[in-house]
Structures are given as C-alpha cells and as structure tokens.
C-alpha cells in the first residue's frame, strides 16, 4: 500500500513538473481518436488530423523546454516566452498543412518526420550543451535512451495484455469489439501512457548526471556480442562494395546510401552506449571500436555523397534526395 501511495505521489509530481507535454499527449490521443471515428474525406476529419499531429509534435518540444527550464533554473518569464515560441511554431506548421499535401503521403510523412525529429533532437541537448558538460551530456542521453526503452517495453506489454483481454472477451463472451476500439487503445497507450511512463523516470535533480556511473556488465555483453558483430557485417559488405567500385570503376548505386546511413546510426548508437568506458583498455574490442569507428566511417561517407551527388546530377534534386544529403551531413556532424 505504501508503495502504491509513493507511485501516486510521484505521478502527481510528474504532472506538476511536465503539465504541457502531458496535456499535449492527452490532446494528441483525443484528436487522433476523433479522426479515426470521423470520415477522412470530411473537412472536420482533416482538421482533427492536423490538431493531432501538432499535439504529438508538441510533446517533445515542451519536454525539452521543461527540462531546459529545470536544469538551468530559468525564470518564469523566459519559460512563458519559450512556451509561446513553441505554440507559434506549431501554429505555423498547422496552417502549412493543406489537404493536397496528403495526396502524396510519402512526401508528407517525410516532411513531418523531419519536423518532429528536430524536436526530439532538441530534447537531447536540453539539459547539457556546453563544451565542459560533455560527460554530463553523454550520461544524460544514455539515461534518456534507457528511459525511452523502458517506457516502450511497458507500453508494448500493457497494450498486448489489454488487447489480448479484449480479444478474449470478444471470442468467449461474444461481445463484439470493433477495430476502432483496438486503435483507440493503441493510441491511448502509445501516446499518453508512453509519455507518462517516460516523464516519470526523469530525475528531479540533474546533478546526478555529473557523477560517474557504474557501467553494467549486461550492457557490455549486448554491445560486444550483438551490436559489434552487426557493425562488422556492415563493414565487410560496404568495404567489399567500395573496393569493387575502385577496381572496376563502376559508378556507385544510390542504393548504397541507405545501408551506409543505417551503419552510421547503429555505430553512433553503440558509441553512445559505451561512452563511459570507451577509453578503458580492459575492454579491448570496445576500446578499438571507439578509437577507430569514425575513421572507418569516413570513406563510406565519401561513397555516400558521391552516390547521391551523381544521382542528383543525372536526375535532379528531389525532396527525398535532399533529405539523404541532410542525413549525410548529420552523420558527418556526429
């Protein structure tokens, strides 16, 4: 009973610390749910879709704002100003979405993913961004990564459990459960509860990230025996392809861009996981990886840009090719 009381008190504290992100998640769930139950061809349905998209986008922006305000002790006036800035950006994006954009779903989805990704990246820099806070920055982002993973596991488990119970009710008790009911459950869990699970884990004091943490052996095993072999496989395939191009003089295919980008993402993710022990020579494989990964990546990024540049010169610039260039720049920045 005491444990339940403590959880409820902590949840109440989370609501007080992050009221706008939680409200945004509630609105996102409500608007998406309404859009599901509304005719998509109806103008009202389109409006609710737009409201839902902006609400979901606002979750990460206002999380970043609240973390920044707490960690840097920002006064109320500046906090209100930054909140208004967020509402203005979301409002401008809302009015930029027109019905014709949904005719090309892939293009619209790409644009929206870029928009929302910018806010997610903002969260990673919200607490620590100065040069002398490098260690804090990596520990904070590792904590965020862990918290997101835990929140997703909770959400998946809860959704599957409740959805399974609804299925049992339908099959055993002969009570019809609509497909929309499952969709509503999915939205409630993965928009609202997932946000709440994540925010619940954020510590009240950000000083904890200035302390050196113990690196878990289970995490080392995961990196050393799962992630590193995957990266090695990518290295072998990509470098064989690179040497084949050099020897034969064949123009590289633009299809190589995706595996190179995936390799860079997995590599940076791995580097983030082992950052606390990257210089520890006790773990030779991890030390070797952290020391030489970015050198291994550089020739592949050169191949990446050669492939996409040739594609652009031959067929012109498109939105997808522009994004490939942007992703390549991000990989270089990492």
C-alpha positions in Angstrom: 0.0 0.0 0.0 2.8 2.4 0.9 4.5 1.6 -2.5 1.3 2.4 -4.4 0.9 5.7 -2.4 4.5 6.6 -3.3 3.9 5.9 -7.0 0.7 8.1 -6.9 2.6 10.9 -5.2 5.4 10.6 -7.8 2.9 10.6 -10.7 1.3 13.8 -9.2 4.7 15.3 -9.1 5.3 14.4 -12.7 2.1 16.1 -13.7 3.2 19.2 -11.9 6.7 19.2 -13.5 5.5 18.5 -17.1 1.9 19.8 -17.4 2.1 20.9 -21.0 3.8 17.8 -22.5 1.3 15.6 -20.7 -1.6 17.8 -21.9 -0.2 17.6 -25.4 -0.2 13.8 -25.2 -3.8 13.8 -24.0 -4.9 16.1 -26.8 -2.9 14.0 -29.3 -4.8 10.9 -28.2 -8.2 12.7 -28.3 -7.7 14.3 -31.7 -6.4 11.1 -33.3 -9.2 9.1 -31.8 -11.8 11.6 -33.1 -10.2 11.5 -36.6 -10.5 7.7 -36.6 -14.2 7.9 -35.9 -14.7 10.7 -38.5 -14.9 10.4 -42.2 -11.4 11.1 -43.5 -12.8 12.9 -46.6 -14.7 15.3 -44.3 -13.0 18.7 -43.7 -13.6 18.2 -39.9 -11.7 14.9 -40.0 -8.8 16.6 -41.7 -8.7 19.4 -39.1 -8.6 16.8 -36.3 -5.7 15.0 -38.0 -3.8 18.3 -38.2 -4.5 19.0 -34.5 -3.4 15.5 -33.6 -0.1 15.9 -35.5 0.7 19.2 -33.8 -0.2 17.9 -30.4 2.2 14.9 -30.8 4.9 17.3 -32.2 4.5 19.5 -29.2 5.2 16.7 -26.7 8.9 16.5 -27.4 9.3 20.3 -27.8 7.7 21.0 -24.4 9.6 18.2 -22.7 12.8 19.8 -24.0 11.6 23.2 -22.7 10.7 21.9 -19.2 14.0 20.0 -18.9 15.9 23.1 -20.0 14.0 25.3 -17.6 14.6 22.9 -14.7 18.2 22.2 -15.3 19.2 25.9 -16.0 16.8 27.4 -13.4 15.1 29.5 -16.0 12.7 32.2 -14.6 9.0 32.1 -15.2 9.1 35.0 -17.8 11.6 33.3 -20.1 9.8 30.0 -19.7 6.5 31.6 -20.8 8.3 33.2 -23.7 9.7 29.9 -24.9 6.3 28.2 -24.5 4.7 30.9 -26.7 7.5 30.4 -29.2 6.6 26.7 -29.3 2.9 27.4 -29.8 3.8 29.8 -32.6 5.9 27.2 -34.4 3.2 24.6 -34.0 0.6 27.0 -35.2 2.6 27.9 -38.3 3.2 24.3 -39.1 -0.6 23.6 -38.6 -1.5 26.2 -41.2 1.2 25.0 -43.6 -0.6 21.6 -43.9 -3.2 21.7 -46.7 -5.4 18.8 -47.9 -3.5 18.5 -51.2 -0.4 17.5 -49.2 -2.0 14.3 -48.1 -2.4 13.2 -51.7 1.3 12.3 -51.6 1.5 10.5 -48.3 5.2 9.6 -48.6 6.2 13.2 -49.2 4.0 14.5 -46.4 5.2 11.8 -44.0 8.9 12.6 -44.8 8.3 16.3 -44.1 6.5 15.6 -40.8 9.2 13.2 -39.6 11.8 15.8 -40.2 9.8 18.3 -38.3 9.2 16.1 -35.3 12.8 14.7 -35.3 14.1 18.2 -34.8 12.1 18.5 -31.6 13.3 15.0 -30.5 16.9 16.1 -31.1 16.3 19.2 -29.1 15.5 17.1 -26.0 19.0 15.5 -26.2 20.6 19.0 -25.9 18.0 20.4 -23.4 20.0 19.9 -20.2 23.7 19.9 -21.2 25.1 21.6 -24.3 28.3 23.4 -23.2 31.8 22.1 -24.1 32.6 21.5 -20.4 29.5 19.4 -20.0 30.5 16.6 -22.4 30.4 13.8 -19.8 27.1 15.0 -18.4 25.7 15.2 -22.0 26.5 11.6 -22.8 25.3 10.3 -19.4 22.1 12.3 -19.8 21.4 10.9 -23.3 22.2 7.4 -22.2 19.7 7.9 -19.4 17.1 9.2 -21.9 17.7 6.2 -24.2 17.3 3.8 -21.3 14.1 5.6 -20.1 12.6 5.5 -23.6 13.4 1.8 -24.0 11.7 1.1 -20.6 8.7 3.2 -21.5 8.3 1.3 -24.8 8.6 -2.1 -23.1 5.9 -1.0 -20.5 3.6 0.3 -23.3 4.0 -2.8 -25.5 3.4 -5.1 -22.6 0.3 -3.1 -21.4 -1.1 -2.9 -24.9 -0.7 -6.6 -25.7 -2.1 -7.6 -22.3 -5.3 -5.4 -22.6 -5.7 -6.1 -26.3 -5.5 -9.8 -25.5 -8.1 -9.4 -22.8 -10.4 -7.6 -25.2 -9.9 -10.4 -27.8 -10.8 -13.0 -25.1 -14.0 -11.0 -24.2 -15.0 -11.0 -27.9 -14.4 -14.7 -28.5 -15.5 -16.1 -25.2 -18.3 -13.8 -24.1 -19.5 -13.0 -27.7 -19.2 -9.2 -27.1 -18.3 -7.5 -30.4 -15.1 -5.3 -30.1 -14.6 -3.0 -33.0 -11.3 -2.5 -34.8 -11.5 1.2 -33.8 -11.6 0.1 -30.1 -8.2 -1.5 -30.6 -6.9 1.6 -32.4 -8.1 3.8 -29.5 -6.4 1.5 -27.0 -3.2 1.7 -29.1 -3.3 5.5 -29.2 -4.1 5.8 -25.5 -1.2 3.6 -24.5 1.5 4.8 -27.0 0.7 8.5 -27.0 -0.5 9.3 -23.5 0.7 6.5 -21.2 4.1 6.1 -23.0 4.7 9.8 -22.5 3.8 9.5 -18.8 6.0 6.4 -18.3 8.9 8.3 -19.9 8.5 11.5 -17.9 8.0 9.6 -14.6 11.6 8.4 -14.9 13.3 11.8 -15.3 15.1 12.7 -12.1 14.2 15.9 -10.2 17.9 16.9 -9.9 20.1 16.9 -13.0 23.2 16.9 -10.8 23.1 13.1 -10.9 24.5 13.2 -14.4 27.7 14.8 -13.2 28.5 11.7 -11.2 30.3 8.8 -12.7 28.0 5.8 -13.1 28.9 2.1 -13.0 28.8 0.5 -16.4 26.5 -2.6 -16.4 28.1 -5.8 -17.5 24.9 -6.9 -19.2 25.1 -3.8 -21.4 28.7 -4.5 -22.3 27.7 -8.1 -23.4 24.9 -6.7 -25.5 27.3 -4.3 -27.3 30.2 -6.7 -27.6 28.3 -9.7 -28.8 25.3 -8.3 -30.6 25.9 -4.7 -31.9 29.6 -5.1 -32.8 29.1 -8.3 -34.9 26.3 -6.4 -36.7 28.6 -3.5 -37.4 31.3 -5.8 -38.5 28.9 -7.4 -41.0 28.1 -4.0 -42.4 31.8 -3.0 -42.6 32.6 -6.2 -44.6 29.7 -5.7 -47.0 30.2 -2.0 -47.5 34.0 -2.2 -47.9 33.8 -5.1 -50.4 31.4 -2.9 -52.4 33.8 0.1 -52.1 36.8 -1.9 -53.3 34.7 -3.4 -56.1 33.9 0.2 -57.3 37.5 1.3 -57.0 38.8 -1.8 -59.0 36.1 -1.8 -61.7 35.4 1.9 -62.0 31.6 1.4 -61.9 29.5 4.3 -60.8 28.2 3.6 -57.3 24.5 3.0 -56.9 22.4 5.4 -54.9 21.0 2.3 -53.1 24.3 2.2 -51.1 23.2 5.4 -49.2 20.6 3.6 -47.0 23.0 0.8 -45.6 25.7 3.4 -45.0 23.2 5.6 -43.1 22.0 2.6 -41.1 25.6 1.7 -40.3 26.4 5.2 -39.1 23.2 5.3 -36.9 24.0 1.9 -35.3 27.6 2.9 -34.9 26.8 6.2 -33.2 24.3 4.4 -31.0 26.9 1.9 -30.0 29.4 4.7 -29.3 26.8 6.3 -27.1 26.3 3.1 -25.1 30.0 2.5 -24.4 30.9 6.2 -23.9 31.7 5.8 -20.1 34.2 3.0 -20.8 35.4 4.0 -24.3 39.0 4.6 -23.1 39.2 1.6 -20.8 41.8 -0.7 -22.3 40.5 -3.6 -20.2 37.8 -4.0 -22.9 39.9 -4.2 -26.0 37.2 -4.6 -28.6 35.2 -1.7 -27.2 38.4 0.4 -26.9 39.3 -0.4 -30.5 35.8 0.4 -31.8 35.6 3.7 -30.0 39.0 4.7 -31.3 38.6 3.8 -35.0 34.9 3.8 -35.7 34.8 7.3 -37.1 37.9 6.7 -39.2 36.2 3.6 -40.7 33.1 5.6 -41.4 34.8 8.5 -43.3 35.5 6.6 -46.6 31.9 5.2 -46.5 30.5 8.7 -46.1 32.6 9.8 -49.1 31.0 6.9 -51.1 27.6 8.1 -49.7 28.0 11.6 -51.0 29.5 10.5 -54.4 26.5 8.2 -54.9 23.8 10.8 -54.1 25.7 13.6 -55.9 25.8 11.6 -59.1 22.1 10.8 -58.7 21.3 14.5 -58.3 23.4 15.5 -61.3 21.7 12.9 -63.5 18.1 13.2 -62.4 17.9 16.5 -60.5 17.1 17.3 -56.8 14.1 15.9 -55.2 12.8 16.1 -51.6 14.0 12.5 -50.8 17.5 13.2 -52.3 17.7 16.4 -50.3 16.9 14.5 -47.1 19.6 12.0 -47.9 22.1 14.8 -48.2 20.8 16.2 -44.9 21.2 12.8 -43.2 24.7 12.5 -44.5 25.5 15.9 -43.0 24.2 14.7 -39.7 26.3 11.6 -39.9 29.4 13.8 -40.5 28.4 16.0 -37.6 28.3 13.0 -35.3 
